[in-house]
Amino acid sequence: MSAYRGKYADELIANAAYIGTPGKGILAADESTGTIGKRLSSINVENVESNRRALRELLFCAPGALQYLSGVILFEETLYQKTAAGKPFVDVLNEGGVLPGIKVDKGTVELAGTNGETTTQGLDGLAQRCQQYYAAGARFAKWRAVLKIGPNEPSQLAINDNANGLARYAIICQENGLVPIVEPEILVDGSHDLNKCAEVTERVLAACYKALNDHHVLLEGTLLKPNMVTPGSDAPKVAPEVVAEYTVRALQRTMPCAVPAVVFLSGGQSEEEATRNLNAMNQLKTKKPWTLSFSFGRALQQSTLKAWAGKEENVGKAQAALLTRCKANSEATLGTYKGDSAVSQDASESLHVKDYKY
Amino acid sequence: MSCYRGKYADELIKNAAYIGTPGKGILAADESTGTIGKRFESIKVDNNEENRRALRELLFTAPGVLPFLSGVILFEETLYQKTAAGKPFVDVMKEGGVLPGIKVDKGTVELAGTDGETTTQGLDDMAKRCQQYYTAGARFAKWRAVLKIGPNLPSQLAINENANGLARYAIICQENGLVPIVEPEILVDGSHDIDRCADVTERVLAACYKALNDHHVLLEGTLLKPNMVTPGSDAKKVAPEVIAEYTVRALQRTMPPAVPAVVFLSGGQSEEEATVNLNAMNKLKTKKPWSLTFSYGRALQQSTLKAWAGKTENVKKAQENFHGRCKANSEATLGTYQGGAAGSEGASESLHVKDYKY
């Protein structure tokens, strides 16, 4: 059998391509209830539904922000929430030319016999859930697989199982009208150098694309959400141009050009770092037959969250902070970011949390 | 481990890129002694070393031909032969800006338990042989794996075995300075349609690139020699534009952009068909981050052989004919071929031989 060619094929291709529109990218606002709780607690805000709703309204209604976004990833609760005035968030996004997306995995579980490696669960009843999400307005999905670098990691088992899980998730999404974002995150934790990260990334991506081919996934209707290739969090940093070179080379070596776009995760990078690295990639003169864009969570929201601090009177200021980061990252997708946005203390703050789970 | 980064890395990358120079391609003149014998039989020429030498001299010294070629694949005997005036063929090529290549496989053997499927042998002492060939002037190599389409074919075993063999061959070549041409030929024999050929081609190419990644092959220093995606030999033909679309799409879905060029095999296509199909691919407006060129044997030599017929007095005419085909294919790599190349009677003659072995 060839790749998926069912009733959603054309729509998947059109939506995947739209998400990769130069100048646009994804806001990852799909923090689970537990994870958003940690964010809210860092600004002394209570983790209740109304606060979670208020935060997301602040983000989605920030004046001028939506033009820089092609998609927003949501947590299930948010997909069904509305503005204070009663307008569904999904409508706000659609009117702003932004595709709603939905996180569909159910977190990680440990693989027995490994050194703390994990696989991701969420396949049970996934088809039905995708249908419900599509009916609610979602047009793309996200599933995060996690791998780590160590003396004997990632193991072949971890690579195979995570790649297989991603491929099963991807084809089920396509059969139900959602563009699957394939996210094989290799954690930045560790003292390994850039070369080690490159090797592992290339091995993992090759395994992913083999699995996607085995499972008959239509690559033109998918997106990739990989880590950038960087030194480990405990190793000396390198220049954005070096991150760009190694990252793009890893993609050249593993990702078929049928995939329309890459939407990088920010890992533990600060807002400014993530933007600069993405910008450097788009300035690189080399073969790049796919759009290179962003799917940032912390790296888009950090200073916005701090500016808000849960207070109504800060909403305007917080929305301005979000607009700044959105515009900066939009420029980064075009390679025109000059770093002239007010580089706040917060924007340079590392957002690395060891062994990050969300 | 990441991919090969040994002493030949830069040279491999440079030579692979050179072979993909727009306007140039490869002459496959590596017919084994047995196979060239069949060609000679068809024009009533004795199969002895002198005649084999004379034919190759005719080809390599044809006026104006070498500028259209970036490489010539040779059989071992030819690598050490000279012109009648005593100049080594290897020197003739080098002076003409053409890289000498060498066929290194030792033919196919059947896989037990399959329906006549095969794998390719030749790995024993390959490193030593590559070193000898490099010393003799070779800078690239070729290894032909063969698969066929049938109700239950190709089998997973055949795909895995052939992909693994190609990957082992490829890394050994690179360790010894030769750019490996990876050739997973899916025979055109059969009554299947173009969709079936596309499915199988995508599956086979995905397996090849996974194997190459597993074996740490430096993709930037390789070339791919695939079949075009066409209907089977017993099925209805389609237009060149359709072949172009399906072929390029198969490559977009499976071949990472790090590979600098594709050098198509001609299979059983006539000289004109092979040129026109290649031309259509280069006219196609779509993502093509690799050169698309030729590595033709029969489709470059057929009418030239006939014109020569083994007679010295025909050499000039035969060389003019050969020039016409080389020029036509050079134009095809640029998408500028207008048709009607140098009056080759028989240029449209199908060269299909069932279950071709050479």
HADDOCK unambig.tbl for C-alpha pairs under 7 A between the chains (distance, minus, plus):
assign (segid A and resid 1 and name CA) (segid B and resid 199 and name CA) 6.15 0.50 0.50
assign (segid A and resid 2 and name CA) (segid B and resid 199 and name CA) 4.70 0.50 0.50
assign (segid A and resid 199 and name CA) (segid B and resid 1 and name CA) 6.28 0.50 0.50
assign (segid A and resid 199 and name CA) (segid B and resid 2 and name CA) 4.64 0.50 0.50
assign (segid A and resid 206 and name CA) (segid B and resid 210 and name CA) 6.13 0.50 0.50
assign (segid A and resid 206 and name CA) (segid B and resid 213 and name CA) 6.82 0.50 0.50
assign (segid A and resid 210 and name CA) (segid B and resid 206 and name CA) 6.13 0.50 0.50
assign (segid A and resid 210 and name CA) (segid B and resid 210 and name CA) 6.31 0.50 0.50
assign (segid A and resid 213 and name CA) (segid B and resid 206 and name CA) 6.83 0.50 0.50
assign (segid A and resid 219 and name CA) (segid B and resid 253 and name CA) 6.73 0.50 0.50
assign (segid A and resid 252 and name CA) (segid B and resid 256 and name CA) 5.73 0.50 0.50
assign (segid A and resid 252 and name CA) (segid B and resid 257 and name CA) 5.06 0.50 0.50
assign (segid A and resid 252 and name CA) (segid B and resid 258 and name CA) 4.84 0.50 0.50
assign (segid A and resid 253 and name CA) (segid B and resid 219 and name CA) 6.73 0.50 0.50
assign (segid A and resid 253 and name CA) (segid B and resid 256 and name CA) 5.38 0.50 0.50
assign (segid A and resid 253 and name CA) (segid B and resid 257 and name CA) 6.60 0.50 0.50
assign (segid A and resid 253 and name CA) (segid B and resid 258 and name CA) 5.03 0.50 0.50
assign (segid A and resid 254 and name CA) (segid B and resid 256 and name CA) 5.33 0.50 0.50
assign (segid A and resid 255 and name CA) (segid B and resid 256 and name CA) 5.41 0.50 0.50
assign (segid A and resid 256 and name CA) (segid B and resid 252 and name CA) 5.68 0.50 0.50
assign (segid A and resid 256 and name CA) (segid B and resid 253 and name CA) 5.33 0.50 0.50
assign (segid A and resid 256 and name CA) (segid B and resid 254 and name CA) 5.33 0.50 0.50
assign (segid A and resid 256 and name CA) (segid B and resid 255 and name CA) 5.45 0.50 0.50
assign (segid A and resid 256 and name CA) (segid B and resid 256 and name CA) 4.62 0.50 0.50
assign (segid A and resid 256 and name CA) (segid B and resid 257 and name CA) 6.74 0.50 0.50
assign (segid A and resid 257 and name CA) (segid B and resid 252 and name CA) 5.14 0.50 0.50
assign (segid A and resid 257 and name CA) (segid B and resid 253 and name CA) 6.61 0.50 0.50
assign (segid A and resid 257 and name CA) (segid B and resid 256 and name CA) 6.82 0.50 0.50
assign (segid A and resid 257 and name CA) (segid B and resid 257 and name CA) 6.83 0.50 0.50
assign (segid A and resid 258 and name CA) (segid B and resid 252 and name CA) 4.89 0.50 0.50
assign (segid A and resid 258 and name CA) (segid B and resid 253 and name CA) 5.07 0.50 0.50
assign (segid A and resid 287 and name CA) (segid B and resid 289 and name CA) 6.61 0.50 0.50
assign (segid A and resid 289 and name CA) (segid B and resid 287 and name CA) 6.62 0.50 0.50
assign (segid A and resid 289 and name CA) (segid B and resid 289 and name CA) 6.54 0.50 0.50
